């Protein structure tokens, strides 16, 4: 990620902050955030809930069950694995799992990475969908984005963010509208993936 211009993104409704490439676009509502790169078709969608008494492992189990139910064309690639950002506090953990397969009759296989996060106050799920060939070439960038995810409530205690750009307000940065939480799709091809990511 060092060679690209970066942008700091925050979402107070989800209680998160993260980095993304400056040229990517975003759409949001008060419960969800979508980051996307139109040329390559990469889509990153983020949703969450209050942590309450649910563990990261239970949250991941529930998300993976939805993948199996909503995206039967995808098959798991390897086991779930832990992810750890260099600046994360000890209260923050994440687990990821990856899938390959053909969706909705596509000629080229897609790759789907789901990463579940546990912060001090929230549980988050980040779903990344791209054509398999695109995902392979952009893997390092996408993992860097996941490792940049942080808890927005903790930002004021972390001096390392002093050089980042000012947090973005929770308003739409694009003319296109973010979907409602029950929207089936932003666009047709990845509708079921979006439904799965947004479902609680």
N, C-alpha and C positions, 0 to 999 in steps of 0.2 A: 503494500500500500504506500510505500515511501515515494514512488514516482508520480503519483496522481495528486491532483488538488482535492482536498477533503472538505467536507461540510459537517458541522456538528448539528445533530437533530435531537430535539427533546419532545416528549409527549407527557404532559402532566396527568392526563387521564389514565395512562398506563403506568406512570411513575418511572419512566425510563429515559435514558439518553444513549446516543450511539453516534458513530461516525459513518458517513457514506461518501461515495465519490461525488464531487461537486456537480458534475454534469447529469447525475441521475435526477429523476423527478419523484415527487411524493404526492400522495393524497391521503386524507385523514378524516375521521370523525372523532367524537369524544371517546370512543371505545376501541378504535383500531387504527393502525397505521400501515400504509402500503408504500413501499419504495420500489421503483422499477426503472429499468434501462430499456427504452423503447426499441433501440436498434437490435440488441441481442435477444430481447424477449425475457430477460431475467426478471423475476418478480419475487420480492421479499414482503411477506405479510406478517404482521405482529398483532397479537391479541392477548388478553390476560384476564386475571381475576384476583380478588383478594386472597391472600394465602390462607387465612383462617387456620384450620387444623389439618389441611391436606399436605402430604409430603411430596417432594419432587418426584419420587418413584411412582406414587399413585397418580400424579398428574401426567407423567410420561406414559404410564399404562393406558390411561384414558385416551390420550392423544393418539397413541399407536392403534388402539382399537378403532378409532374413527378413520384412520388411514386405511386399515383393512376393509372397513365397511364401505367407505365412500369412494375409494380408489382401487377397485379390485384388479385393475390392470397392472398395478405396481407390485414388485416383489422386493423384499428386504435384501439389502447388501451388507453383510456383516452384522455384528452385534451392536447394541447401543454402547456408546462410549462417552466418557466424561470429557468436558471442555472446561478449560480454566484460563481466564484472562489474566495477564500479568499484574494488572492493577486492581483486581477484584478484592473486596473485603472477604473475610472468612465466612460471613453470613450469606455469601452468594455462591450458588452452584449451578451447573448446567449439565444436561445429558443430551446427546444427539443420536439420531438414527437416520439411515439413508435408504433410498429406494430407487429402483430403475423399472422402466416399463413403458408401454405404449398407451397413450391416453386418447380416448374418443376417436380411435381409428387413425391416429397420426402415423405417418410413414416412418418418422424418426423417433427413437426412444427418448423419453424425458428422464431427468434425474430430479428427485425430490429429497431435500434434506429437512428434517424437522428437528428443532432444538428447543428443549424445554428448560426454562430458567426458574430458579428459586431465589428471590431477593428477601430482604428483611421483612417486607410487607406484602409482596405479591408473587404470584405465579404467572409466568409469561410463556407463550409459545411463538416461535419464529419459524415460519415455513418458507423455504427457498425452492423455487421451481424454475427449471431451465431445460432446454434441449441438452441431451447428454453430452454432445460435443462441446457446447458452450460452457456447460458446468465444468468440464474437465480443464478447459483453458483458463477459466476464471476462479478455480477452486481457492487459490491462495487469497485472492481478494475477498471472496465470500466468507472464508474462515476469519480473516482479519475483521470483517464487519461484525461477525458474531462475537469475537473476543473484545470488541469495543463497547458492547452493550454494558450499561451500568445502571444502577439505581439512582433515579433523579433526586430522590429524597436525601441522598448522601452527598450530592454534588458540593454543597457548601463546605464540607469537611475535607474535600480532596483538593490540595493545592495544585496537583498536576494539571488541572483543567484551566488554569489561569490564562493560558495562551490560546484557548479555543475561542471560536467566534461566539458572539452572544447567542443565548438560546432563542430558538425560533418560537413565536407565539403559536398557540394552538388554533390556527386558522388555516384555511386552504391556501396553499402556495401556488396552485395551478387553477386554471379556469375550469377544469373538469371537476366534477363533484366526487367526493368520496362516497362509497356505498353506505346504505343503512346496514346495521349489524345483521339484518336478515336477508341482505341482497344475495342473489344466487351468483351474480357475476359482475365483474368489471367488463369482461369481454368473454366470448363464448368458450374458447378452448380450455381455459383453466377454471371454469365455473365450479366444478365439483371440488377441486382442491381448495378454492376459496371458501366454499361452504364448510368444508372440513376444518379448515384453520379457524374460522370464525365461530364454529359451534362450541358451546360450553356445555 
